[in-house]
Amino acid sequence: MRRARLRDLGITVGRRPPGPLNAITDVGGVQVGHATVIRGEGRDAVRTGVTVVRPNGGDIFTERVLAGSFVLNGAGEMSGLIQVSEWGLIETPILLTSTLSVGAVSAAAVQYMVERYPGIGTAHDVIIPLVGECDDSYLNGIHRVGPAEVFAALDACAPGPVPEGAVGGGTGMMSFGFKGGIGTASRVLAAAEGGYTVGVLVMSNFGDAVDLRVDGLPVGPALAGYAVPKRSRYGSIIAVVGTDAPLGNRALDRLCKRVGLGIGRAGSYAAHGSGEIVIGFSTANTVPRRPAGHTFTLTLLSDGAVDPLYQAAIEATEEAVLNALCMADTMVGFDGHRVPGVPLDALRDRVARFRASG
């Protein structure tokens, strides 16, 4: 069966409606770009890449956005996250790649930014790019991303539909014993709740087949026979959540925690050796690098109005994980390792059976 997103299979998650694209790019100004590297076979097989999220359409260095984060389990890395936690700001694109490529991707991102903002390190502060990782070594070995791929992904950033599955940073990833990768989804609040949009993009590389759930339904045991046998390494996930709701730093930290609940709904138990790292931002306010005076003004949502955003983040996260799974096709990679795509007919049949039985 041709690969399809979850909703194209007739399966919905949660009760809130998605945005027009059902993607993080439904949040106005957000752009996504990929560079995918697939070449060679056997011990020379390269299956990797990089994915970039630009939070505000381009000039994130000059017009920074408010940010938050949450680490559910920390056996993973996102460079620059300490500064985000301290300042509550994002001032570089967010880049997602393989574990062994973090240093190379960070160096290339610095080069890219310095070429476009010559004052970095002299007239302006230095920068620490945000680079998150998951381990793709089962399909990719130790092959790393180079500067050309990083520049290509940054230049490819655009609004609109987001390619999913085995693309960009998700090229060599696997989830629940099946091929995983990049997935995205969104939710739109009702007008009475503010009409805000919440979008999530994940690089999904975690989970055991028997634990897979769809909208609370335990489909994993019925699909486990199709999957790669359980491995000693559980894997990880990086999630990016964006919204146009005017949230401050503390509220964004809290929103990121709800993304952790969405990861759990898909079947994660945040294993000892896994990394579940979430970074979030709001596009509603920008913080100028050089304000005109000593103060600037922010508009912030009251705490009493955040509950619908929490629900939206949980639903969008779960669906983003499942979209990554559904859109990723079977891949053979390093040393002949084969990871099957989740069988979509069997997945749809199992969900239908559960729902028919009430």
N, C-alpha and C positions, 0 to 999 in steps of 0.2 A: 504494500500500500504506500502511496506517495506520502511523504512527510507532511504533517499538518499541525497547526496550533491546536491547543486543547479545545477551544470553542468551535473550531471547524470540525471537530469530531462530535459536536453536539453535547459537550460536557461543560458545565459551568461550575464555578467555584464561588461560594458566598452568595450574598444577596444584593450587593451594590453594583451599579452599572459601570462598565469600563468607559474610557474615553474613546474618541473616534478611531485611534490607532491601537488602543489597548497596549500602550507602550509608555516608557518614561518620557518620550518626546511629546506626549500629550501635555506635559507641563511646559508652558510657553517659554521659548528661548533655549530649552535644553537640546543639545546636539549629541549624536553618537557617531563614532567612526571606528572601523576595524582595519587591521592588516592581518592577513591569514597566510601562514607558511606551511605548505604541504609539498614535500618532495622526497624522493628516495624510497628505498624499501629495506627491509631487514635491519641490520645494525646501523645502516645509514639513514633510516627513516626519520624525517623531521615533521612533526605534527604540533605546531605551536603558533603563537601570534600575540597580538596586543589589541585591546579594546580601550577606547577613550570616551569618557563622558565629559562634555563641556557644560557646566551648570548654567551659564547665562548667555549663551550664544556667541561667545568669542572673547571679549576683553575681561577675562576673569582676574587678570593681574591688576588692572587699574580700578575696576569696579568689583570688589570682592563681595562674596555672599556669606550670610550667616550659616553656620554649620554646627553639626553635632555628630556624635558617634556612640557606638556601643560594641563591646567585645563580649560575646557570649562565652566563647572558649578561645584561649589565646595561643594555640599551637599554629600560628601563622603570622603573617607580617603585612603591615601597610606602612610604608615609609611616610613620614610627615604627619602621622596621626597624633603624635604628642603635641605638636604645635596647634593642630586643630582643636584638641581638647583644651589647650591653654588659652588660645585667642578666640576660639569660637568662629573662625573665619576660614574660608577656602579661597586661595589666591592662585592656584594652578589647576589645569585640567586633572581629572582623576583617570589614572591608567591602570588597567588590569592585565596581568600576564602570568607567566609561569614562575615558579619559585626561584629557579636559578637565573632568571632574567631580571630580577628586581634591580640589581646594581646597574646593569647595562641600560635598562629602560629609564631609570632615574637620571643617569648621565646624559642620555640622548634628550630627555625632556628638558634638562637644564640648558643644553646647547640650543634647543629649539626656542626656549623662552629668551635666552640671552640675545640671540640673533634678532628677536622681535622687540625686545625692550633693552636697549644698550646700556641703560643706567643701572641694571641689576648688579649689585655688589659695589657700586660707586655712589651714584646719586640716590639709589634706592637700597632697601634691604636685600640680602641674599634670599634665595628661595629654596624650599625643600619640597620637591614634587611628591604628590600623593600617588604611590604605586602599591597596589594590592596584588597578592599572589595566591595561586593554588598550585599543587604539585601535579604536573602532567607527565611525570617520568614513565608511567606504564606504557603510554603510547608514543612519547617523545624522547625517551632516553635523557641525555643531558644537554640537548641542543638548546641554544639560547637565541633570543631575539636580538637583532642588530639595530643600529641607528636608522637605517633606511626604512625598516618596518615601523619604527616609532614615528618618524616623520610622516610616513604615508598614512598612518592611522589618525594622527593629529590633523593632517590636511583633509582627510576624508570626512571629518565631522560635519554632520548636516542634520537638520530637522527631518521629520517624516518617518516612514516605516523603518524599523530596526531589524536587520538580518539577525537570525537566531540560530542556535544549535552549534555546530562545529565551525565556528567562525571566530576570528580575532583571538582574544585571550582564551576563549573556550574551545579552541581547535582540538587540543589534546585531552580535554577533561572528560570524566565519566561520573555518573551518578546512579546510585542504587543498582550497580552492576551493569548498567546500560550506558550508552554514549550520552554524555551530558554536554555542558557548555554554557553559552549565553542565552538567557531568557529574559523577557520583560513583560510587564502588564501594568495597567493603571486602573484607577477608580475615580469617579466623579461624584462629589457630594450633591445632595439636593440643594435647590436654591435657598430654601429656608435654613440650611446648615452652612450657607456661605458660598455654595457652588464651586468650592475649591477642587483642585485635581491633585491626586497623589500618584506618583509613578515610581516603579521599582525596576531596577535592572540587576540581574544576578550573574555571577560566574560560578556555576554550580558544579561541584566536584566531590560530593559527599554521599554517604548513605549505603545501607545494606538493602538488598532487594526485598527481603521479607518485611521490611519496615515501611515500604512505600504506601502512602495514603493519598486519596483523591477526594477532596471535600469531606474528609472524615471517614471515608470508606477504605477498609483495609484490603486493598487490591494486591499488595505485594506478594503474599504467599502464593497466589494463583499465577503470578508472572515470574517467580523466582527461577523456575526451570529454564527459562529463556536466557537468564542473565549469566554474566561471568561469576564463577564461584567466589564466595566471600574472601576478601583479601585481608592481610594483616593491617594494612593502612586504611583507615576509615575515610580520609579525605577532608575537604574543607569547602567553604563557600564565602565569597565576598559579595555583599549586597550594597547597592547604592539606592537610596530613596530620596526623591526630590518632590517638592510641592510648591505651589504658588500661594499657599496659605501663609500669612505673615507670622511666622513662628520665630521666637528668640532661641538662643543657644540651649537653654535648659529644656525648652519644649521640644527642640530637635533631638536632644539626647533621649528624651522620653519616647519620641516617635520611633527612633532607631531601636529601642528596646522591643517595641511591638513587632518590628520586622523579625526579631528573634522568635516571636510566637508563630509567625507565618512559616518560618523555616521548620519549626517543630511540627506544625500541622502537616507538612509534607512528609515527615517521617524521620526527622533528625532527633537524636538524643544528645547531641553535642559531646561526642566521645572524647576521651582523654587526649588522643592525638590529633584532634581536628581543630580547625580554626574557623570560627564563625565571626566575621568582622563586618560591621555595618557602619557606613558613613552616610550622613544625610545633609540636605541643604534646603533652604528656602530661597526662591527667586523674588519674593515680594519686596525685599529691601536690598539695597546695595550699600556697601561701606566704602567710600572713596579712599584711595590711598593717600591723597593729599586734600583733605577737606578745606573748605574756604576759611573756616574759623576753628575755634576750639571745641565746638559742639556740632553734632548733626542729629537729625530726627529719624526715629524708627517708628513704624506702626506695628503693633503686636496684637495677636489674637488673645482674648481672655482665656484663662484656664478652663472656664466652664464650657467652652465651645470646642474643645479638642477631641472629645470622645469619638465623633464620626471619623476624624482623621486616623485615629488608632485602628478602628475597624477597617478602614480603607487600606491602610498599610499592611495589615495582616492578610487580607484577601489578595491584594496585588502581589505580595511576596509569594504566597503559596502558588498562585497561578504562574508567576514568572518562573519558578522552579520547574513546574510541570510543562511550561512552554519550551524551556530548554531541553527537557527530556524528549518531548514529542517531536521537536524539529530537528534533532540530531540523528543522523543516519549512521548505520554501521561503519566502523572504521577499523582498518588494519594498520598497525603502526610499528613502533620499534620492536625489533627482534621477532616480528610476525605476530605480536600480540593483537588479538581480535576482540573488539568490544561491540556487541550488537546494539542496534537501535531498539528502543522499546517497541514491542509488537503492538502497533496501534489498534488493529482489529481486536486482539485479545484484551487490550486495555479498555476499549469502548464496550466490549461484550461484558466484561466483569463489572464495570460501573453500572451498566444497564440492568444486570441481574440483581445487583444489590438494591438499586432503586426500585425495581419492580417488586422486590420482596418486602418493601416498606422499611 
